[in-house]
């Protein structure tokens, strides 16, 4: 009996030793990851009067939301409207648009260093400013003031381009892309307008050619998103793991506890979490220059905790990553859509200029190079050249379903009409009509 009792104690001690070693080994965090590629670049000091961002902030304080005027929505949708109310809205936004133009004339857009806890962002006001600019372009076009219409379109394109190209995070990037898409819609309307003079056509083509690609700011935005995630990891360490240590006395004991907690904690390992987060965003950055068909996305994580999960190290970090790793496929759909819009508008304008100069539509898009286009743009969704039909008078991209339906404008989903948004985004193909009649219909 005594021998059995001793054996039992030996086995118990052996089990405790193995369990302790298992817990300690799983509790060791990895060394701090090398994240030098995510560090913020040193930026030059810019005077407020030379910084587009400062002008945009000032304009945001002067904007009167066009949505407050009932006639605006119908007028922007191409429906007949009483122009008195439209002019009243623009009169109230005259100072805002003047300050906005000052900003777009600046060579530098440099946002203030963003605080991850910042709640009061100006971006909702910027959407209202862009809508006021759109309203001015639309009214100028209706009234036949084409130089003003082209100038207003340049204002909106430059506004959106500056915001997306210097985005510090995904939210400002999406705002910039939204403003840019609005400007591209106006450019497309002008490009198809048969009354637009040839000189203004060339001017509009130059504006479009000078725009940076809509994916230019996404890599920067993704690097900023990693930094926000890294900040969140540090907050978890400070607010959760270190709270007990802060109450310890004396100081030496508290320092020892906090140092140990950072270096060895089975539940939450900050360095391992930061490494996984960095790997995720590096993968997204590698997607930026690719066509949508060639992009690679990790599976979206869903957290369904089990006993097995809690036995594995860094369970807190895995829970954290479920929150920090957003589904990026829609983000890249938006990027490719904006790239497709820019290429589509350029092609519409080039085809119309070709026809005005030579009579018929070009037989192939290659005929537009180099007089009207530097090169035939690639479809951002599948990487192949844009499709074209002279018979149908359309150019098109395969769209987000990545299949070519020969220029079909049918909706991918019957619910898309109820969801709203831009029609081309929900269509089987992204179609750009060269003639104004069908577009107005």
N, C-alpha and C positions, 0 to 999 in steps of 0.2 A: 504494500500500500504506500509506504514511504517512498519507494523507488518510483512508483507511478506518479506520485505527487511532484517529485523532483523533475521527472520527465515533462510533466505538464507545465511546470514553471519554465523549464528551458525552452519548450516550444513557444510559450507565451512571450518570453523575452526575445526569442528569435523573430517572432511575428512582429512585435513592436519595433524591433530594429529595422527589419525590412520595410515596414510601413513608414517609419520615420525617414529612412533613406529615400523611399519613393516620393514622399511628400517634399523633402528637401530638394531632391533632384528636379522635380516638377516645378518647384517654387523659384528656381533660379532663372532670373530674366537673362535675355541675351544682351550682349554689349550694345551700347547706343548705335543706332544705324547711321550710315553715312547719307545724309540728306542735303548735301551741299548744293545739289541741283535744284532744290526747292527754295533756297534762300532768296530773299528779296534783293533785287539789284539796287545799287546805289544810284540815286537819281539826283540830277542837278536842281538847285534852288531856282524856282520860277516866280517872277513877280506876278501878283494877282492879275494885273492888267494884261499879262501875256499868257495867262493860263485859261484855256477854254472852260475848264471845270468851274472856275470862279464865276465866269460870266453865266454859265448855265444855272448855277445856284442862285445868282441874282435874278435871272429870268424866271426861275421857279417861284419866287416870291411875288411876281407880278402877274402870273398867269391867271386868267379867268377860264374855268373849265368849259370847253365848248359843249359838253354834254348837258350843261344847264340850259341850253337853248334848244327847244323841241324840234326846230326845223333842220338842225345840223345833220342828224343821222340820216334822214331821207335824202338830203342834198348830196352827202358824200356817197350814198348808194346809187346816185345817178337819177333820182326821182325828181320831178318838178317841185320846186320849193319857192316860197316867198323870199326874195333876196334881201329884203329890208332887214330881216332878223339876222341873216348871214353877215351883212355888213356891220350890224350892231355888234355882233360877237367879235369880228375882226377889229373894230374900232377900240373895243375894250382890251384887246390883246396887242395893240400897236406897240406899246412900250416893251412888252414881253418879247415880241418877235424882233424888235430892234436890238435888244440885248442878246437874244439868241444868235442873231446874225454876227454880232461882234465876236461871240465865242467861236463860231465856225470859221471866222477869219484868222483865228490864232493858229500858230504852227504846232503848239504843244497842248495836249490834254493830259493833265496829271492830277488824278484824284487825290484827295487827302488820305493819309494813312488810315485805313479802316479799323475801327475797334470791333472785334468780333461780337461784342455785346451791343453794338449800335442798333438802336431801334428806329430812329428818325431818319430814314433814308429819303432822298429827294426823288426817287425813281417814279413814283406815281404822278408827281407833278410834271416830270419829263415826258410822260406819255401824253398828258394834256397839252404840253407845249408842242409836241409833234403833231397832234391833231389840229391845233390852231394853224400850224404851218401847212398842213394838208388842205385845210379849208381855204387858205389864201391861194394856193396853187389851183385848186378846183374852180374857184370863182374867177381867177384870172383867165383860165382856159375857156370857161363858158362865155366870158365877155370878149374873147379874142385878143387878150393882152398876152401874147405868147412870150415875149421877152421876160415879163414878170413871172409867168408860169415856169419857165425854164430856170430862172434865178431862184424861185421858191423851191423847186425840186432839188436844185443843187444844195440849198440850205438844209433840207431834210436829209438828203443823202450824206452830207458831211457830218451832220449832227449824229446820226446813227452810227456812222463809220468811226467817229472819234470815240464814242462810248464803248462800242464793242471791241475796238482795237486795243484799248487800255483798261480792260475790265479787271477789277480786283475781286474776282469771285464769279460764280455762275449767275447770280441774280443780275448784276449790272450787265453781264454779257447778253443775257436773254432780253433785257430791256433795249440794249443797243441794236440787237438783231431785229427786234420788233419795229423799232423806229426805221431801221434801214429797209425792211420789207415794205413799210408804208411808202417810203420814198421811191422804191422800185416800182410799186404799183402806179404811182403818179408818172414815173418815167415811161412806163409801158403805155399808159393812156396817151401821153404826148407823142410817143414814137409811132403809134397807129393813127394819129390825127392827120388826115390828108391836108389840113390847112397849115400845118407847122412848116415854116419856111426852111429852105435848104440850109441856110447858114445856122439856124438854131438846131437843126438836126445834127450838123457837124459838132456844134458846141455841146449838145447833149451826149453825143458819142464820146467826146473827149472827157466829159465828166465821169461817165461810166468806166472808161478805160483807166482812169486815174485812181479809182477806188481800190483799196486793199481788199483782198479776198475775205469773205465773211468768216472764214475759219481762222483768220489771222490772230484774233484775240482769244480764241478758245484755249490754246495751250497756256497762255498767261493766266487765264481764269482758273484752269485746273491746278496750276501751281499754287495759286492763292487758296483754293479750296483745301489743298493738303495742309497749308499753314493754319487754316481755321480748325481742321481736325486735330492737328498737333496741339493747338491751344486747348481744345476740349479735353484731350488726354491729360494734359497738365492739370486742368481744373478737377478732373476726377481724382487725381492723386492728392491734390490739396484738400478738396472738400470731403472726400470719402475716406481714403486710406489714412490720411494724415490727421484727421480730426482728433482721434484718440491720442495721438502723439503730442499734439499741441497742449494737452492738459497735463502732460507728465512734468514732474519736477524731480530733480534739478535740471538745469539746462543741458548738462552733459548727457543725462539719461534720455532726454527728449531728442537731442541730436543723434544719439545712437539708434534710437527706435526709428526715426524718420529715414536715416541712412539705410538701415536694414530693410525697411518697408519698400524703399525704392529698388533695392537690389534683389530682394528675395520675397516674392509674394505669389503664392500659387493661384489665388483668385484673379488678380489683375496685374499684368506685367506690361508696364508702359512702353518699354523699348520694343518688345515683341509686337505690340499693337501698332506702334509707330512704323515699324518695318513693314507690316502687312498693309498698312494704309498707304505708305509710300509706293509699294509694289503695285497696289491697285491704281493709283493715279498715274504712275509711269506707264502702265498698260493703256490707260485712256489717252495719254499724250501721244503714244505711238499710233493711235487710231486717227489722229487729227489730219495728217496729209493723205490718208487712204480714201478710196471710194467706199461707199457704205457697204457694198457687197464684200469687201475685203476686211472689214473691221471685225475685231474679236472682243467679245464681252464675257465676263464671268457670269455664272448663273446667279440670279438674284437670291440672296440668302433669306431664309425664313427661320425665325427662332421658335423651335419646338423643344423646350428643355426636357431632358430626361436625366435619370440618375447617372448614366454613363457620361453625359456632358459635364456634370459637376465633378466627376472623378478626374477629368482631364485638366491639365494646367491652363491658366489664362481664360477661364470660362467668362469672366467679366469682360475681357478684351474682345472675345468673340461676340458677346451680346452687344458691345459697343460698336463693333464693325457693322452689325446689321443696320444700325442707325446711320453710321457715317458713310456707308457705301450706297449711294443712291443708284437707282436704275438709270443708266446713262444712255440707253438706246434711244429714248425720245429726244434727249438733248442733241445727240448726233443727227437724228432725223431733222431737227430744226436747223442745224448747221448746214446740212446738205440741201435742205429746201432753200435756204437763203442763197447758197452758192448757185443753185439751179435758177433761182429768180434773176440773179445778176446776169448769168450767162444767157438766159432766155431773152431778157430785155435787149441785151447787146445784139443778139441774133435778129430779133424783130427789126430793130433799127437799121442794122446792116442790110437786111433783105429789102427793106423799103427804100433805102438810099440807092441800092443796086437797081431796083426797078425804075425809080424816077430817072436815073441816069441812062439806063439801057433799054427800057421797055418791058420785057418779060421778067418773071421771077427767075432767080438763078436755077440752073438745073441741079446743081449740087452746092452744098455749103462751102466746098473747097474753092468755088469761084469768088467767094467774098474775100479771100486772102490773096495779097496783103493789103489791097486798097481800102477795104472796109473793116477788116478785122486782122489782128496780128496772127491769129491762129483759130481754127475751129475749136471751140471749148469742149472739154470732156464732160460727160454726164457725171455729176458728183455721186450718183447712186450706183452705177455699175462700171464707171471708168471708161466706157466707150464713147466715141463722138456723139454729140447730139443727133437725134433723128430729124429728118426733114422730108416734107412732101410738098412739091410745087403745085401738084394738082389740088390738094386740100388747103394749100396756103397756110401751113402750120409747121412749127418746129416743136419737138417734145423731148422730155426726159422720161425714163421708165418709172420714176417715182419711187415711193418708199416700199412698194411691194416687190420691187426689183425685177418685174417682168414687163415685157414690151407688149402692150395691147394695141399697137399700131395707131397710137394717138387717140386712145379712147378717153373721154371725159366722164365716163360713168363713175359713180361713187363706189368706193371699196366696201362701204357699210351703209345700210339703209338708215342707220341712226346718225350718220354724219351731218345731215342737214340740221338735225335738232341740236347737235353739239356746237354748231357755229364754227367760226374760224375761217381760214382762207380755203376757197374751194379746191385749188390745185393741190393742197396738202392732203386732202381726203380723196382725190381722184385716182383712178387706175393709172393714168399717165399724167405728168405735168405738161400741159399743152399750152403753147403760146401762139395765138392766132395773129397772122400778119395783117388781116383786114379788120377794120373797125366794126363792120356791120354785125357779125356774129357775136363779138364781144359785148356790144351794147344789148343785143337780144338776150 
